[in-house]
Amino acid sequence: MTVEKIFERPIFLAPMAGVTDTAFRILVRELIDDDFSRKNLLMFSEMVSAAGIHFRNEKTLQMLQTVDDERPTAIQIFGSDPKLCAEAAAFVENLGTAAVIDFNAGCPAPKIVKNGEGSALMKNPPLLEEILSAVKKSVKNLPVSVKIRLGVDSEHINAVEVAKRAENAGVDFIAVHGRTREQFYSGVANWDEIARVKSAVKIPVIANGDVRDFDSLDKIFSVTKADGVMIGRAAQGNPWIINRLLKYFLTGEKLPPPNLDERAEVLKRHLEKIIRFKGEQVGVREMRAHAAWYTKGLIGGAELRNLFNRAETAEDFLKIIEAY
C-alpha cells in the first residue's frame, strides 16, 4: 500500500491497547458504507512488543494475526532496542499481511514507560532515531510510520525535533498526539504544536487528539494543516464514528448518530466477533469494558453497566441487551 493511496482516505482508527483488536477493526470496517473506503481505509492494530516477537511469545504472535475482513491494517510495534525492533519489523513484514509497519513512541502507560519504551523515547531523540532508522532499513517493501506525543511534559516539548529525526531516519509518515506523556489523556490537545510539526517536515503528518464530531474535524484540519486525522478514544463504544467523519470529509454529509436499536444491534455484533476470536470466557470479560463505552450517556446507563459487569456468558449479555 503506497503512502499516496493511504492518504486518499485520511481518517484513521488509532492504535489503542485493549480496544482496536481484530474484532473491533472488522466491526468498524463493516460499518463503512462507501465500498472503496471500506476496502482501502487503513486502521491501526494494538501495539505489539518487539521483545515478545523475538521470543515468539504465544500471546504476542496471536496479536499479529489478521484476517481478510479487517485489512488493510497497520501493525504497530514497540520496544527500545534498535536491533530487536528491526528484527520485529522484518518478521511482521514477512508474514505478508501488514500494510504498514508503525512504531509506538507515544504510549504513556507506566509499565511501558518504565522500560524506556513508548513515550519514554521522547526523552531520548537520538535513540528513537536509531530505532526508526534500523526499522526502516529492515523493512523492504512496506511504508514505515511512527506515532509520537508532544514530549514528556510541558517543560520538554520536542515533537518538532523528534519529527525531524524521524524524517531523517526515512520514516514515511508520522502521527502526532497533541498531548505530553505527563498529560496522559487529560486536558486539551495542543493542535498548534501539531501545526509546528507539520510545518517542520516534508513527510505527511496525521493529527490526533480531541476529534469527536464534525466541528472538531473541521477545526483540527484548519489549525494543523495536517494530511490526515486519527480517531482514538472517540471510537470507543462508537465504531460508527469513522464512517460518519469520513463521509463528512468526502461529501459534506452529516450522518445522524445511531439510535438505540442500531446501538444494540452493533453491540451484539461486536460480542459475536470478539467471542469468535477470543472465546466466550475472555470475550465476555473484555466486552464489559466495551459495553461501558457503548452505554455512556444513555438514560439508565449506570444501571446497565452494573448488569454488564456481572455478565458471565454471551447469553447473559444478550438478555441484558434485549431487556433494555
N, C-alpha and C positions, 0 to 999 in steps of 0.2 A: 504494500500500500504506500503510494508516494505521499510526500508531505502536501503537495498541491491537492491531491484527492482528499486527504484528511480534512483540510480546511474548507472544502466545499460545503460541509455541514458543520459549522463551527460552534455547536453547542455540545458539550461533553459531559458525561457522567463521571464524577470524580472517583478516584480510588478511596474506599472507606473500609477499614478493617471491621469485620463483623456485619457488614451491610452489603457491599457490592460483590456478592458471591455469584456463582453461575445461575442459581435460581432467580436472583434479582435482576441480573443482566438480561436474561431471557425475557422476563416479565416486562421490563422497560422497553425492550425491542419490539415485543408483540403489540405494545400499546401505541407504537408509532404508526400513523395512518398513511404516510406517504411511502410508497413502495421503494423508491430509490433511497430515501433516508433510512428506512428500516434495514435495508441490505448493506448500507455503507457507513452509517454513523459509528464512529469509534467510541467505545466505552472502556473504562479502566478497571483492572482487577484489584482485589485486595492486595496489600503488599506481601511479598514472599521473601523469606530470608535467604540470602546468598549462602550463608553457612549451612542452612537446612538443605539446600540443593547439593552442596558439596558433600555432606554426609548422607545424602539420599534419605533424609527423614521422611517417613511414610506420609505424615500429615502434610508436610510441605509439598511433596510430589503430587498429592491429591489436589492441592490448590492450583497446581499448574494445568490440570486437566480442563480442557474446554470442549464444547460441542458446537456443531454447525449452527444451531439456533441462536447462539449468542455472539458469534463473530461478525465483524472484526473486533478483536479485543487487544488492548494494550496490556501486557503483563508487567506489573511493577515489582521490581526487586529492591531490597535494601541491604545495607551492610556498611562496613568501614574499612575493609581490607581490599585494596585495588585488585590484587590477584584473584581473590575469591569472587569478587563482584564481576570481573571479566569472565571468569570460568562459568559463573551462573548465567550470565547473559548469553554466552555461546551455547550453553546447554538448552536454554529456553528457545533460542533461535532454531536449534537443531531438532526440536520437537516438531517444528513445521506448522504450528497452529497460531502463533502470535503475529499480530500485525505491526506492533511497535514494542520496543523494549524501553520501559520507563524506569527511572531511578528515583527513589524516595530520599529527598533531603529536607523534608518538611514535617514529618510526624513528630508531634510534641509529647507523646506518651512517655512517662518517666522510665518505664522498663526499656524503652528503645534508646532514649537519650543517655541513660547512664552507661550504655555500652558504646557511646560515641557514635551512634547511628542516627538516622532521621535528621531532625532539625539541629542536633548537636554538631553536624558537619558544617552548619553555617558559621561556627566559631573557628573553623579551620579551612578557609577557602583553598589554600594550596593542595591539601589532601583531597578535597572534593574534586578539584580539577584533575588531579592524578587519577582518581577513581573513574571519572567520566571519560577521560582520555583512554584509559585501559578498556573500559566497556565498549566505547566506540570502535576501538581497534579490533576487538574480539568479535564484533557483530559484522557480518559480511554484507547482508542484503536488506536489513530492516532499518527504518528510522529509529533513532535513539532520542529520548526526551528526558527531562528532569523536572521534578516538582519541588519548589523551594518555598520558604517563607521570607518575610522581610528581613529577618535577623533573629538574634537570640532574644533581645529585649529592646526597649525604646532607646537605650543608650548605645546600642550596637546595630543599627540598621545598615546592612551591607548588601542588600539584594542586587544593587547595580553592579558592584564588584563581582559578586558570585555569578550573575548572569553573563558578564563579560568573560569570565573564566570558563563558564560552560560553553559559550560560543567558541572560545579559543580551543577547547577540547574537542570540538567537532559535533557537539550536540545539535540536533536538527530543529528542535523547538523546546520551549520552556513554559511551564505553568507556574504562576506566582500566586500564592495565597496572601492576601493583604493584611496579615497579622504576624506578630512576632511569636516565637516559641513561648515566651512568658505569658502571652495572652491566651494561649490555647484557642478557645472559640468564643471568648468573651469580648466585650467592647464592639467597636465598629471597625470593619475592614477599611484600610487606608488605600483607596484607589489611586490617589495622587502618587504614591510610591510605586505602584504598578506602572503608572504612566511614565515615570522616570526610567524604569527598566525597559519599557517599550522603546523609548527614545534612545536608549544606550546601545541597543543591539540590532543586528540586521535579521536575525532569525525570528520566526513567528513567536508571539507571546500569547499565552492563554491567561486571562484574568479570572481569579477565583476569590469568592468571599461576599456574602450578603446579597446574592441574587435569589430572589424568592418569587418575583412576579414580573409582569410585562414592563412596568415602570423602571424597576431596578435593572432590568436587562438593557433597556434603552440608556440609562444613566451610566452604567459601567462601561459600555462601548463608547459613549460620548466622552467620558472622563479619561479613560485609559488609552483609547485608540487601539485596543488590543485586537488581535486577529481572531480570537475565539473566547468563549466564556465556559467555565467549568462549574457545574452544579453539584454541590455536596450535600450538606445537611438538609437542604430544602427538598431533596428527593426521598428522604426517609419517611416511609409511610405515604409517599406521594409519587409513585412511579410514573404518573401521568405528566409530571411537570416537564420532562424532557420533550415529549411530543408537543405540549402546549407552547413552550417557549420557542421550539424550533419552528413550529407552524407560524407563530407570530413573526419570527425573524425573517422567514422566507416569503410570507404572503401578507402580513399585517393583520391576519385574522386572530381574534381573541376568543379562543375556545373557552367555554364555561368550565368551572371546576366540576368534578364528578359529584353526582347525587349519592344518596345513601345506598341505593340499590347497586349502583356501579361500584361504590367503595366496597360493599360486602362481597360482590362477585369477584373483584380483583383480590381481595383478602383471601378468599377461598382458593383462587388460582395460585396465589403465592404459597399458601400452605401446601398444596398438592405438589408444587415444584420442589420446594425445599425438602419435603419428605422423600421425593423421588431420588434426590441426590445425596441426602444425608441420613435417611432412615427416619422412622417415626419418633424414636426417643430423642435424638439430637434435634431433629427438625421442629418438633413441638416446643422444645426448650428454647430454641433460637427464635421461633415465631412469637414468643411472648414479647420480646423487645419490639419486633416489627408491629405487632398488634397495638402496642402502646403508642407508636407513632401514627398508625392509621386512625386511631380514635382520638387523637389530640384535638381539642376544640369542640368535640361533639357534646351535645347535651347528654348527661349521664355517662360521660366518658370515663370518669374516675371509677365508678362502679363497674363499668365494663372491663377496665384494665385489671381490676381486682379479680374478676372472674377469669380472664385470660391467664393471669399469673398462677391460677390454681389448676389450669387445664393440664391434664396428663397425656391425653391421647388426641388424635385427629378428630375423633368423634366428639370429644368434649368441646373442641374448638368450633366445630360445625354447629353444634347445638346452641352455643352461645351466640354465634352469628345469626342463626335463624330466629332465635328468641328476641334478639334486639330488633 
